[in-house]
Amino acid sequence: MAIDLKQVAARVIELSGGTENISSITHCSTRLRFFIRDKSKVDTDAIQKTKPVLGVVFGGDELQIVLGQNLIPVYTEANLIYNAASGGASSGSQQGPKEKEKITFKVIVDKVVGFVSAAVTPLIPGLVAGGMLKVFLLLITLAVPAFEESQAYTLLSMVADMPFYFMPIFVAYGAAKKLGSTPLYSMCCAAVLVYPKFVELIGGEVPVAMFGIPVMNVKYNSTLLPALLIALFAYYCEKILTRIIPGILRSVFVGMLTMALTMTAGITILGPFGDMVGNRVVNIFLFASEHFGPVAIGLLAACMPWLVMTGMHHAVTPFMVQAFADPGYDVFFRPSYILHNMAEGGACIGVGLRAKDKVLKAECFSLAFGCIVAGVTEPAIYGVNFRLKKPMLGVMIGAATGGVVAGLLGATAYVYGYSTILALPIFQDTILAMAAAVAVAIIVAAVATFLLGFDESLIVEGRDAGDGSQNSAEAAAASTIAANSLEPVKELKAYVTGEAIKIEEVGDGVFSEKMLGDGIATIPSDEVVVSPADGVICSVAESKHAVGIQLNNGVQLLIHIGLDTVSMNGTGFEVYVKEGDFVRCGQKLIGFDMDEIRKAGFKDTVMMIVVENEKDLSLDFTGYGMVKAGEDVLAKIK
């Protein structure tokens, strides 16, 4: 069945606690990334069950939703919803004070990783694009040497260099967005570091000082940590100044002082310190690769699948970027990244060769191609290798073996590229060494996975015969409907007693703008929701505020009690049904306490939304006004 990706976007936002619980939205190659304010409001289980989600991971306060090929359209729709709501979004003050988080080493690490990931993630597509453009320019000059002297080559090289040269500015933007400060303040102060006149000034023979503090001659292009420190400093400057400067003067003095103070600290202390720390950390990794080379690379490559699944791989990205800036090459990170991807593909090949199910075979070979050629591993990890368990061991064996080979042969990346076999030219004169390591990783992972074996029923038996993407709850619903031999549903009756109103009148953009689908709303005068028709319960929200009903005509309904009530975590709600239950029209589904909802500061309006309509049936909502649950007709279905 076709999946409405606009509805998927609205659904995952709702299950993440709504737009007010999300501080920013971004994405990488296969993951939609929400930076969450309060993790307790996120229903990860329900998100996991939402088609076409492949997996859900929390990395610090970053919610990562694996979507594979559906990522970009879902991200686009989610971004539109988020941006539309952010202008008038509630501050959340009605929800009560958030419980203070206990400070532990793990919490500190999670927050640091989450901050770095948020700052770096928006930059990665530009780095990949710039790096791969450099690769293709290199290939063209090898085939046509005269092209290197052309103006076209010069201009294209410039745009390929931009994501790297101006990295401090882009990093400052990502960090400021994550912190919730004004991005332009951080970006301007980071831009000073690469401003031609500043570079010329500190590179001159005359010493430079700022208020008596020496300004060191440091090359900041392609650096990352100085920009992170500048964004942090600007955030606290803006926050403190906003608090102490009277409201009437804020528009003049907050921005001015924030930029002046941050720039001063940036060029005298933060910039040099960040550059020094970045170089020291990179040197530690380089020391490990030089003295334990093959073992160190193999170990990182073997750990990579678990780092990817937890989102921790972004924690090492800044140091990979720093390595390309100084010393100008990478013998550790990029080889490990690529070899992990190759091993994931090899494991899928091993599964495909041994599997008996034809659909699973085809899926595995397709996923292997995605890992090896496209460099996208999450669908392989979550769709096959992790689900079958033993192939993950095959991935680790293959990646580790490939890493040892890469280290022994001296594979070295000189350009920031993508983790795909197409990026081999970034290894320039060591391309054959890396090609050998890639071949070893793929073959060893495939052979190890084939020999280890696996239980393919873990995937095959969970797949619906008619639609591989159909989840178990929907499959059970279809089976129950068929067993009851129902006549096609022709009408929807009132699901709660009260005043039925148009869905456009609901004071929430997700519902009123029909982002989830068309429907109707009711201002309740009673506290019991009943089924509007005969059908099967296909979902029950863990927070008890919503229920899904599958009808036998291909229509799937969502009944949602209140606005933003997911944050009540089930308080004031009582569910009378469970997933897979067959229900008759008028049967009780959920009881709710209107006073409890209002006391929590939320509206108690109850919505009924058509979230699936397989046969494109016509639903005519006309039953507005006072209605009685289970009796009055709200809509005719044709």
C-alpha positions in Angstrom: 0.0 0.0 0.0 1.2 3.5 -0.7 2.6 5.4 2.3 1.6 9.0 2.8 5.0 10.4 3.9 3.4 13.7 5.0 1.3 11.8 7.5 4.4 9.9 8.6 6.2 13.2 9.3 3.3 14.5 11.3 3.0 11.2 13.2 6.7 11.0 14.3 6.6 14.6 15.4 3.5 13.9 17.5 5.1 10.8 19.0 8.2 12.8 19.7 6.3 15.0 22.1 5.2 17.6 19.5 7.0 20.5 17.9 7.4 22.2 21.3 9.5 19.2 22.5 11.9 19.5 19.5 14.7 22.1 19.6 15.9 21.5 16.0 15.5 19.1 13.1 18.1 17.9 10.7 19.1 14.7 8.9 22.0 12.7 7.6 22.0 10.1 4.8 19.3 7.8 6.2 18.2 9.3 9.6 15.8 12.0 10.5 17.3 13.7 13.6 15.2 15.4 16.3 17.0 17.2 19.1 14.7 16.6 22.1 14.1 18.7 25.1 12.4 16.1 27.3 13.1 12.4 26.4 10.2 11.2 28.7 7.7 12.6 26.2 9.0 10.5 23.3 7.1 7.3 22.5 10.0 5.4 20.8 8.0 2.1 20.6 5.2 3.8 18.7 7.7 5.5 16.4 9.3 2.1 15.7 6.0 0.7 14.7 5.3 3.6 12.3 5.8 2.6 8.6 8.3 3.1 7.0 10.5 3.6 10.1 13.4 1.0 10.1 14.8 1.8 13.6 14.8 4.4 16.4 17.9 5.3 18.4 18.6 7.9 21.1 22.1 9.4 21.1 22.3 11.8 24.0 19.3 14.1 23.5 19.2 13.4 19.8 16.4 11.2 18.5 17.5 9.4 15.4 14.7 7.9 13.2 16.1 5.6 10.5 14.1 6.0 7.3 16.4 4.8 4.5 15.1 5.8 1.1 12.1 7.7 2.5 14.3 10.1 4.5 14.3 13.2 2.3 10.6 13.4 1.7 9.8 12.8 5.3 12.4 15.3 6.5 11.0 17.9 4.1 7.5 17.4 5.4 8.7 17.3 9.0 10.7 20.5 8.5 7.7 22.3 7.1 5.5 21.3 10.1 8.2 22.3 12.5 8.9 25.6 10.9 5.1 26.4 10.7 4.7 25.6 14.3 7.8 27.2 15.7 6.6 30.8 15.2 3.7 30.4 17.5 4.7 27.4 19.5 4.0 27.2 23.2 6.9 27.6 25.4 5.7 24.6 27.4 5.3 26.6 30.6 1.9 25.0 31.1 3.4 21.6 31.4 5.1 22.2 34.7 8.8 22.4 35.6 11.0 19.7 34.0 12.6 17.5 36.6 16.3 18.4 37.0 18.5 15.8 35.4 21.1 14.1 37.6 24.6 15.0 36.5 26.6 11.8 35.8 29.6 11.0 33.6 27.2 9.3 31.1 24.9 12.3 31.0 27.9 14.7 30.4 29.2 12.4 27.6 25.7 12.2 26.1 25.3 16.0 26.1 28.8 16.6 24.6 28.2 14.0 21.9 24.7 15.4 21.2 26.1 19.0 21.0 28.9 18.0 18.7 26.6 15.9 16.5 24.1 18.7 16.2 26.8 21.1 15.2 28.5 18.8 12.7 25.5 17.1 11.1 24.3 20.0 9.0 27.9 20.4 7.6 28.3 16.7 6.6 26.4 16.9 3.2 28.5 19.9 2.2 31.8 18.1 3.2 30.7 15.0 1.3 29.6 17.0 -1.8 32.8 19.0 -1.8 35.0 16.0 -1.3 33.4 14.0 -4.0 33.6 16.9 -6.4 37.3 17.0 -5.7 37.4 13.2 -6.5 35.6 13.7 -9.8 37.8 16.6 -10.8 40.8 14.5 -10.1 39.4 11.7 -12.3 38.7 14.1 -15.1 42.3 15.5 -15.0 43.7 12.0 -15.1 41.7 11.3 -18.3 42.1 14.9 -19.7 45.3 16.5 -18.2 44.6 19.8 -20.0 41.4 20.3 -18.1 43.4 21.2 -15.0 44.5 24.4 -16.7 41.0 25.5 -17.6 38.9 28.2 -15.9 36.1 25.7 -15.4 38.4 23.5 -13.3 39.6 26.5 -11.2 36.0 27.6 -10.5 34.7 24.1 -9.7 37.7 23.6 -7.4 36.7 26.8 -5.6 33.2 25.5 -4.8 34.6 22.1 -3.8 36.9 23.9 -1.3 34.2 26.1 0.3 32.7 23.6 2.8 36.2 23.0 4.2 37.7 26.5 4.1 34.6 28.1 5.7 33.9 25.2 8.0 34.1 27.4 11.2 31.1 29.5 10.0 29.0 26.4 9.1 29.9 24.7 12.4 29.0 27.9 14.4 25.6 27.9 12.7 24.8 24.2 13.6 26.0 24.8 17.2 24.0 27.9 17.7 20.9 26.2 16.3 21.4 23.4 18.8 21.9 25.8 21.7 18.9 27.9 20.8 20.9 31.1 20.5 21.0 33.6 17.6 23.0 31.9 14.9 24.2 35.1 13.2 26.2 36.2 16.3 28.2 33.0 16.4 28.6 32.9 12.6 29.9 36.4 12.4 32.5 35.8 15.2 33.6 32.5 13.6 33.8 34.2 10.2 36.4 36.6 11.6 38.8 33.7 12.0 38.9 33.2 8.2 38.3 36.9 7.2 41.1 37.8 4.7 42.1 41.0 6.5 42.3 39.2 9.8 44.4 36.4 8.3 46.7 39.0 6.7 47.0 41.0 9.9 48.0 38.1 12.2 50.3 36.7 9.5 52.3 39.9 9.3 55.6 40.8 10.9 54.0 43.1 13.5 52.6 41.4 16.6 48.8 41.8 17.1 47.1 42.3 20.4 43.5 42.8 21.6 43.3 44.9 24.7 46.9 43.9 25.5 46.2 40.2 25.0 48.4 38.7 22.2 46.5 37.3 19.2 48.3 34.1 17.9 49.0 33.4 14.3 46.7 30.3 13.8 45.2 29.0 10.5 41.6 28.5 11.3 40.2 27.4 7.9 39.0 23.8 8.1 39.0 23.8 11.9 36.0 22.8 14.0 36.6 23.1 17.8 37.3 26.8 17.8 33.9 27.4 16.2 32.2 25.1 18.8 33.8 27.1 21.7 32.8 30.4 20.1 29.2 29.3 19.7 29.1 28.2 23.3 30.6 31.5 24.5 28.2 33.5 22.3 25.2 31.5 23.7 26.1 32.4 27.3 26.9 36.0 26.5 23.5 36.5 24.8 21.7 34.7 27.6 23.4 36.7 30.4 23.1 40.0 28.6 19.4 39.4 27.8 18.8 38.9 31.5 20.7 42.0 32.8 20.0 44.6 30.2 16.6 46.3 30.4 14.0 45.3 27.8 14.0 48.7 26.1 17.8 48.6 25.5 18.1 44.9 24.5 17.6 45.3 20.8 20.6 47.7 20.7 23.1 46.3 23.2 22.6 42.5 23.4 23.7 41.7 19.9 26.5 44.4 19.8 28.0 43.3 23.1 27.6 39.6 22.4 29.5 39.9 19.1 32.2 42.2 20.6 32.8 40.0 23.6 32.7 36.7 21.7 35.0 38.0 19.0 37.5 39.2 21.6 37.5 35.8 23.4 37.5 34.0 20.1 40.7 35.4 18.6 42.6 35.6 21.9 41.7 32.5 23.9 39.0 30.2 22.4 40.4 29.9 18.9 44.0 29.1 19.8 42.8 26.7 22.6 40.4 24.9 20.3 43.0 24.5 17.6 45.5 23.2 20.1 43.1 20.6 21.6 41.9 19.5 18.1 45.5 18.9 17.0 46.4 17.1 20.2 43.4 14.7 19.9 44.1 14.0 16.2 47.8 13.3 17.1 46.6 10.7 19.7 44.7 8.9 17.0 47.6 9.3 14.6 50.0 7.9 17.3 47.6 4.9 17.7 47.5 4.3 13.9 51.3 4.7 13.5 52.3 2.4 16.4 49.4 -0.1 16.4 48.3 0.7 12.8 46.6 -2.4 11.5 45.2 -3.4 14.9 43.9 0.1 15.6 42.2 0.5 12.2 40.7 -3.0 12.4 39.4 -2.3 15.9 37.6 0.9 15.0 36.2 -0.7 11.8 34.9 -3.6 13.9 33.2 -1.3 16.4 31.7 0.9 13.8 28.3 -0.9 13.4 27.6 -0.3 17.1 28.8 3.3 16.9 26.5 3.9 14.0 23.5 2.3 15.8 24.0 4.5 18.8 24.9 7.6 16.8 28.3 7.7 18.5 30.1 7.7 15.1 29.5 11.5 14.9 31.7 11.9 18.0 34.8 11.1 15.9 33.7 13.1 12.8 35.3 16.4 14.1 38.7 14.7 14.5 38.4 13.2 11.0 37.8 16.6 9.6 40.6 18.0 11.7 43.0 15.4 10.3 42.4 16.6 6.7 43.2 20.1 7.9 46.4 19.1 9.8 48.4 16.9 8.9 46.4 16.9 5.7 45.6 13.2 5.4 43.7 10.4 7.2 45.0 6.9 7.7 42.5 6.0 10.5 39.0 7.3 10.3 37.9 7.3 6.7 39.4 3.8 6.0 37.5 2.5 9.0 34.2 4.1 7.9 34.5 2.7 4.4 35.5 -0.8 5.5 32.6 -1.0 7.8 30.2 -0.1 5.0 31.8 -2.7 2.8 31.5 -5.4 5.5 27.8 -4.5 6.0 27.4 -5.1 2.3 29.4 -8.3 2.4 27.3 -9.7 5.3 24.1 -9.0 3.2 25.7 -10.9 0.3 26.3 -13.8 2.7 22.7 -13.7 3.9 21.5 -13.5 0.3 23.6 -16.5 -0.8 22.4 -18.7 2.1 18.8 -17.6 2.5 16.1 -19.8 0.9 13.3 -17.2 0.8 13.4 -15.5 -2.6 12.2 -12.1 -1.4 14.8 -12.1 1.4 17.5 -13.0 -1.2 16.5 -10.1 -3.5 16.3 -7.7 -0.6 19.8 -8.6 0.7 21.5 -8.2 -2.7 19.8 -4.8 -3.0 20.9 -3.7 0.4 24.4 -4.9 -0.3 24.5 -2.7 -3.4 23.3 0.2 -1.2 26.1 -0.3 1.4 28.9 -0.8 -1.1 28.0 1.6 -3.9 25.8 4.2 -2.2 27.5 4.0 1.3 24.1 3.7 3.1 24.2 1.1 5.8 21.3 1.7 8.2 18.7 -0.3 6.1 21.1 -3.2 6.0 21.8 -2.9 9.8 18.2 -2.6 10.9 16.5 -4.5 8.1 18.7 -7.6 8.0 22.0 -7.9 9.9 20.9 -6.8 13.3 17.5 -8.6 13.1 19.3 -11.9 12.2 21.9 -11.3 14.9 24.7 -13.6 13.6 25.4 -11.5 10.5 26.5 -8.7 12.8 29.4 -10.9 13.9 30.2 -11.4 10.2 30.3 -7.6 9.8 32.7 -7.2 12.6 35.0 -10.0 11.4 35.0 -8.6 7.8 35.5 -5.0 8.9 38.4 -5.9 11.3 40.1 -8.0 8.7 39.8 -5.3 6.1 41.1 -2.7 8.6 44.2 -4.8 9.3 44.9 -5.1 5.5 44.4 -1.3 5.1 46.9 -0.6 7.9 49.5 -3.1 6.6 49.4 -1.7 3.1 49.3 2.0 4.2 45.9 3.1 2.8 45.7 6.8 3.2 42.8 9.2 2.4 43.9 12.7 1.2 40.4 14.1 0.5 37.2 14.1 2.6 34.9 11.8 0.6 32.0 9.6 1.2 32.1 6.0 2.7 31.5 4.2 -0.6 33.6 2.2 -3.1 33.2 5.1 -5.5 35.3 7.2 -3.1 38.5 5.1 -3.7 40.1 7.8 -5.7 40.4 9.9 -2.5 43.2 7.5 -1.5 45.2 8.7 -4.6 48.6 6.8 -4.8 47.4 4.3 -2.1 44.2 3.4 -4.0 45.3 -0.1 -4.7 46.0 -0.7 -1.0 42.5 0.5 -0.1 41.0 -1.5 -3.0 42.6 -4.6 -1.6 41.3 -3.9 1.9 37.8 -3.3 0.5 37.8 -6.6 -1.4 39.0 -8.4 1.8 36.3 -6.8 4.0 33.5 -7.7 1.5 34.6 -11.3 0.9 35.5 -12.1 4.6 32.2 -10.7 5.8 30.2 -12.6 3.2 32.0 -15.9 3.9 31.9 -15.5 7.7 28.1 -14.7 7.6 27.5 -17.7 5.2 29.4 -20.1 7.5 27.9 -18.8 10.8 24.4 -19.2 9.5 21.2 -17.5 10.8 17.5 -18.1 11.4 15.8 -16.4 8.4 12.4 -17.1 10.0 13.1 -14.0 12.2 12.4 -11.9 9.1 10.4 -14.2 6.8 7.7 -15.2 9.3 7.2 -11.5 10.3 6.5 -10.5 6.8 3.0 -10.2 5.5 2.5 -12.3 2.4 0.9 -9.5 0.4 3.0 -6.5 1.5 6.5 -6.8 2.9 6.2 -3.4 4.6 3.0 -4.2 6.5 3.5 -4.3 10.2 2.3 -7.1 12.4 -0.6 -5.2 14.0 -2.1 -4.4 10.6 -1.6 -7.9 9.4 -3.4 -9.2 12.5 -6.2 -6.6 11.9 -6.6 -7.8 8.3 -6.8 -11.4 9.4 -9.4 -10.6 12.1 -11.5 -8.6 9.7 -11.5 -11.5 7.2 -12.4 -14.0 9.9 -15.5 -11.9 10.9 -16.7 -11.8 7.3 -17.9 -8.2 7.7 -19.9 -6.2 5.2 -18.0 -3.1 4.0 -18.4 -0.2 6.4 -20.7 2.5 4.9 -20.8 5.1 7.7 -19.0 6.4 10.7 -21.0 7.2 13.9 -20.2 9.6 16.7 -17.2 8.3 18.7 -17.9 10.6 21.8 -20.9 12.5 23.0 -20.6 16.3 22.5 -20.5 19.0 19.8 -19.0 17.8 16.5 -17.1 20.5 14.7 -15.0 20.8 11.5 -11.4 19.6 11.8 -10.3 23.0 10.5 -11.5 24.6 13.7 -9.1 22.6 15.9 -6.5 24.9 17.4 -3.5 22.8 16.2 -1.9 23.0 12.8 -1.2 19.3 12.5 -4.9 18.5 12.7 -6.5 21.7 11.4 -4.3 21.7 8.3 -5.0 18.0 7.8 -1.4 17.0 7.9 -2.4 13.6 9.3 -5.4 13.4 7.0 -9.1 14.5 6.8 -11.4 14.1 9.7 -13.7 15.6 12.3 -13.4 16.9 15.8 -15.7 16.8 18.8 -15.8 19.0 21.9 -16.8 16.3 24.5 -19.5 16.5 27.1 -18.9 12.9 28.1 -15.7 11.0 29.0 -15.9 7.8 27.1 -14.7 7.3 23.5 -16.4 4.5 21.6 -15.8 2.8 18.2 -17.4 4.7 15.3 -17.7 1.5 13.3 -17.0 -2.3 13.3 -13.3 -2.8 13.0 -10.1 -4.0 14.5 -7.8 -2.1 16.9 -4.5 -1.7 15.1 -2.7 0.6 17.5 -3.0 1.8 21.1 -0.7 4.7 22.2 1.4 3.8 25.2 0.3 7.2 26.7 -3.3 5.9 26.3 -4.5 9.1 24.6 -5.0 7.7 21.1 -6.2 4.5 19.4 -6.1 3.3 15.8 -8.9 1.4 14.1 -8.7 -0.6 10.9 -11.9 -0.9 8.9 -12.7 -3.6 6.4 -12.9 -1.2 3.5 -9.2 -0.2 3.6 -9.9 2.9 5.8 -7.8 3.3 9.0 -8.9 5.8 11.6 -7.0 7.5 14.4 -9.0 8.8 17.4 -6.9 11.3 19.3 -8.0 12.6 22.7 -6.9 16.2 23.5 -4.0 18.3 22.2 -0.5 17.6 23.3 -1.9 15.1 25.9 0.9 12.6 25.0 2.9 14.5 27.7 0.5 13.4 30.4 2.0 9.9 30.0 -1.4 8.1 30.5 -2.5 10.1 33.6 -6.3 10.5 33.4 -6.8 7.9 30.7 -8.1 4.3 30.9 -7.9 2.0 27.9 -10.5 -0.8 27.5 -9.0 -2.5 24.4 -5.7 -3.8 23.1 -4.1 -4.2 19.7 -5.8 -7.0 17.6 -9.2 -6.7 19.4 -12.2 -6.8 17.1 -14.7 -4.1 18.2 -18.3 -3.4 17.3 -19.7 0.1 16.6 -20.4 1.8 19.9 -18.0 -0.4 22.0 -16.0 1.4 24.6 -12.4 2.1 23.7 -11.0 4.7 26.1 -12.2 6.5 29.2 -10.7 10.0 30.0 -10.9 12.6 32.7 -11.7 16.0 31.2 -10.8 17.8 34.4 -7.4 16.1 34.5 -6.7 17.2 31.0 -7.7 20.8 31.6 -5.8 20.9 34.9 -2.7 19.9 33.0 -3.3 22.9 30.7 -4.4 21.1 27.6 -7.6 21.2 25.4 -9.8 18.1 25.6 -11.1 18.2 22.0 -11.3 14.7 20.5 -10.3 14.2 16.9 -11.1 11.4 14.5 -8.7 11.3 11.5 -8.6 9.2 8.4 -4.9 8.2 8.3 -5.2 5.5 5.6 -7.6 5.2 2.7 -6.3 2.4 0.5 -9.2 2.5 -2.0 -9.5 6.3 -2.2 -13.1 6.1 -0.9 -15.1 9.2 -0.5 -15.8 10.2 3.1 -18.4 13.0 3.5 -18.3 14.5 6.9 -21.6 16.3 7.5 -22.7 15.3 11.0 -21.8 18.5 12.8 -23.6 19.8 15.9 -24.6 18.0 19.1 -24.1 14.2 18.7 -24.5 11.1 20.9 -21.8 8.4 20.9 -22.6 5.3 18.9 -25.9 6.7 17.5 -25.6 9.9 15.3 -23.9 9.5 11.9 -20.8 11.7 11.4 -19.8 10.6 7.9 -21.0 8.5 4.9 -18.4 6.4 3.1 -18.9 5.8 -0.7 
